[in-house]
Amino acid sequence: MYKEDFRNMTEETGNSSDSSSAFIHTSTMSTILITVYSVAFVGGGIGSITMSFVLVNMNTLSVTTTAIINLVVVHSLLLFTMPFRIHYYVNKKWVFKMPFCKMVSAMVHIHMYLTFLFYVITLVIRWLIFFQWKDKVEFYRKLHAVVASAAVWVVVIIFVVPVFHFRYGRSGSYNDTTCFKFHKELQRESVKALNYILIVAVACISCVLLGLQIFILVKVARKLSTSFWSHQEFWAQVKNLIFIWVIIICFLPYHLFRAYYVQHIRDFGQLESYNEVFLSLTALSCLDLLSFVLSGSRLFKQKVGMLSSRLRCC
């Protein structure tokens, strides 16, 4: 009887140690993840609420306005899942069952690529207007804007969500108390190929966007000479630059590291934690709406104008 009790105690200790070791992140990594997601949650929430009030007074037929509205929606969906991520990183245990874990995990990736898509659409339309290829790009009716937005979300719901639901997390057995640990999927060649395609696409498009925006900024600066700080045309291009900086700071590092991660995931176990940190940076894109509101405020423009005039005087 004593031997049986001892064996049971040993098994319980082993099981508890296994469950605790399933959480792979160190205290430092956990702190970084909690901080990043907390900042994104607070700043993104303020930005989404503020931008919602701003959008009330904007032209709802504009394609760029429609893209911003969809951006608010996709940010809001991600913000809804963030408290669950923070709860997991704080308690080091997932208590919301595996299907919900898959949904929360998938939402980060869906958010990232939809945000990237809306950025590209907005930049292309703004550049068409800048080069005077189009005076304005608008829908003829509000119904057309609704249909266009609905088409994007229908594609996501019909084609993307089922893939995550039926194929995500199917390549191995995962612990129900551990979440966001689906590295076994990368053993499949089709998943590796998809990752490489997305990495190359995002990197190439980002470089093209940055190069074209720099060309436009130089052109605007030469046209307006030294008084470009006070011109609305210059600030419109600054807003464009915000989109690109968000892509470079939040999205590009994750994809560049992902190329190394996919190739060497079997060599270093710690790469999973690094991958989660780089993935958390993509959530900081939720701060874009707050930066749009601040960059469009008169007070911000006045402060920058005063600073530039002082620098010229010196």
N, C-alpha and C positions, 0 to 999 in steps of 0.2 A: 504493500500500500504506500509506504514511504517512497519507494522507487517511482511509482506511478505519479504521485504528487510532484516529485522532483522533476519528472519528465514533462508534466503539464506546465510547471512553472518555467521550465526552460523554453518550451514552445511559445508561451505567451511573451517571454522576454524577446525571443527571436522575432516574433511577429511584430512587436512594438518597435524593435530596432529597424526592421525592414520598412515599416510604414514611415518612420521618421527619416530614414535614409532615402526614401523615395523622393522627398523634397530635395532637389539637387542644389539649390541656390545657397550660397554662403550668406552670412549676416550682412556683409558688405553689399553683395548683389541684391539682396532683399531690400535693403535700405534705398539703394539706387532706384529699383523698380517702384517701390512705394512712393518715393519722392516724385519721380517723373510722372506717374499716373495721377498723383494727387494734384500736381501743378496743372496737368492737362485737363483734369476734371473741373477744377475751380475756374481756371482761365477760359476753358472752352465753354463752360456753362454761362459765364458772364458774357462772353462774346456772342453766343447763340441768342441769348435773351435780348441783348442790345441790338444785334443785327435784325432781329425779328421786328423791332419797333422801327428801325430805319427802312426796312423793306416795305412798310405800309405806305410810305410816301414816294416810292419809286415806281417807274413805269413797268407795269406787270406784263406788257407785251414784248419787252426787250428780252432777247435771248440770254444776254449776260445776267439779267435779273433772275430769269428762270434758273440759270445754272447756280446762282448764289442761293436761291431758295432750296434747291436740291442739296446744296452743300450744307445748309443749316440742318436739313433732315438727316443726312448721313452722319453728320457730327453728333446730332442728338441721339441717334441709335447707338453710336459707340459710347457716348457718355453714359447711357443707361447701363452698359455692361461693365463700366470701370469700377464701380464699388465692389462688384463680385471679385474682380481681379485683386483689388487692394486687400479685400478680406482674406483671400487665399495667401497672399504674400505675407500678411501679418500673422495669421494663425498657422501657416505652413501645412494646411490640410484643406482639401476640397470637400465640401459637405452638400453640394447642390446636384449631385449625380452626374454621370458621364455625358448623357445627351445634352444637358445644358452647358457642360464644359466645352463640348464641341461647338456649340452655337456661339459662346463667348469668344472662343479661340478663332472661329471663322470670321467673326464680325470685325476683328482687327484687320484682316487681309481684305475683306470686302470694302471696308472703309478706306483703306489705303489706295486701292486701285480705282474706286469710284471718285475719290477726291482728286486723284491724278487726272482722271478723265475730265472732270468738270473744270480743272485748272486749264487743261489744254484747250478745251472748247472756249473758255472765256478769253484766253490769250489770243487764239486765232481770230476770234471775232473782233477784239480790240485792235489787232494789227490790220485787219481788213479795213477798218474805219480809218486808222492812222494813215495808211498808204492810199486812202481815198478810192479804194476799189469798190467800197460800199459806203453810202452816206450814213446809213443806219441798218442794223440787222434786227428786225422785229417779226413777231408772229402777227398774222392778220387778225386773229381773234384770240381771246383768252382760252377758248376751248382747244386751240392748236397747241398752246403752251402746256396745257394739262395733258393732252394726248402724248406730246413729246416726252414729258417727264414720266408719264405712266409707262411708256414703251421701254424706257431704260430700266425701270424697276421691275417690269414684267420679265425682261430678259434675265435680270439677276435672280428673281424668284423661281423662274422655270428652269434655267440652265445652271446657275451657279450654286444656289442653295441645295438642290438635290445632290449635286456632286459632293459637297461637304458632308451632307447627311449620310449618304450611302457608301461613300468611298473613303472618307476621312476617318482615320483611326481603325482601319480594317486589316492592316498588315501585321498586327500583333495584339497580344493581350495587354491591357493597361489597367493599372490600379485605380479603383474608383475614388480613392482619396487623393490622387495625384492628378493635376491638370496641366494642360499646355505642354505635354511631353509626348509629342507624336513623331519623334525622329525616325521611328522604324519605317515610316512611309517613304523615306528617302532611299530605301533599299530597292525600290521599284524604279526601273529605268525610265518609264513613262513620266514619273513624278520628277526625276532628275532633269529630263529633257524640258519639261514645262517650266521648271525653275530657271534653267539657263535661257530659255526664250524670253521670259519675263525680265530677267536681269539685263540682257542685251537690249531689249526694247526700251526699258526705262532709262538706261544709261545713255543710249543714243538720242532719244527724244529730249532728255534733260540737257545734253550738250548743245543740241540744235536750238532749243528755247533760249538758253543762256547767251549763245553767240548772237542770235538775232536781236535779243533785247539790248545787249550792249551796243550793237550797231545803231539801234533806234535812239538810245540815250545819247550817244555821241552826236548823232544827227540833230537831235533836239537842242543839245547844249550849244552847238555851233550856230544854230538858227536863232536862238534867243540870246546869245552872247552871255554877258555877266548878270543879266537880270532874270535868269531862268528860275530862281527860287520863288518868284512871285507869280509865275505863270501857271495857269490851270493845266495846260498841256504837259508840263514837266511833271506835275504831281500825278497826273493820270498814268504816266509811264513808271513813276515810282511805285504805284499800286501794282502795276504789272510785275515789277521787280520783286515785290513781296511774294507773289505766287511762285516765282522761280527760286527765291531763296528758301522758301518752305520745302520745295522739292529737293533742293541740294542739301539742306541741313537735316531734314526729317526722313526723306525717302531714299535718296541715293546712298547714304552710308549703309543702310540695311541691305540693299541689293548688292553692293560691292562686297560686303562681308559674307553675304549669302553664297556668293560664288565659291569662296574659300570653305565655308561651312559645309556645303553639300559635298565637296570633294574629300574633306578630312573629318567628317563626323565620327567615323569609326576610330580615328587615331587619338582624339583628345575628348574626354568626357566633359571637360569644363567648357567646351565650345557651346554646349546647350545654354549655359547661363549667359555667355556673351551674345548668343543669338537673341535671347529674350530681351537683353538690354537694348540692342540695336532695334529690335521690333518695337520696344516701348517708345523709342524716339519718334516713330511714325505717328504716335498718338498726340505728340506735341503740335501736329498740324492743326489741331482743334483751336489753337491760339490765333490762327490766321484771321478769323472774323473780328476778334478784338483788335488786332493790329490794323485791319481795314478801317474800323471805326475811328481809331486814334489818328491814323494818317490822314483821314478826311476831315478831322476837326480843325476849326479855324485857329484855336489856341496852339495846336501843335505846329501848324504852318507859320504862325507868327513867331514862335520861339525859334524855329529853324531859320527863318528869315533874319531875325535879330542876331543870331549866332553867326550867320554867314556875313552880315554886314560888319560885325566886329572883326571877324577874321580878315576881311578886305582892308579895314582901317589899319590893322596891325601890320 
